[in-house]
Amino acid sequence: MNAKETEVLNACMQAAISSDDGDTFIIDDLYNLIPDITKNSLKGYLSQLVQKGKLDKLEGCYYDFMLI
């Protein structure tokens, strides 16, 4: 993983802390934690993290992603 992916993953972990189960989060929470990244770039990094097996993309629920 590169430095930016690590930064995004750390923000994901921080965002998940406040969730009901401590493993899930919504994208909007990340924008506040990483203010210097565009929405499109963030979505790209999240997609890379899913491909690398660090996150699961959730469908049909309140949360967008889950930490693995």
Secondary structure, 3 states (H helix, E strand, C coil): CCHHHHHHHHHHHHHHHCCCCCCEECHHHHHHHCCCCCHHHHHHHHHHHHHCCCEEECCCCCCCEEEC
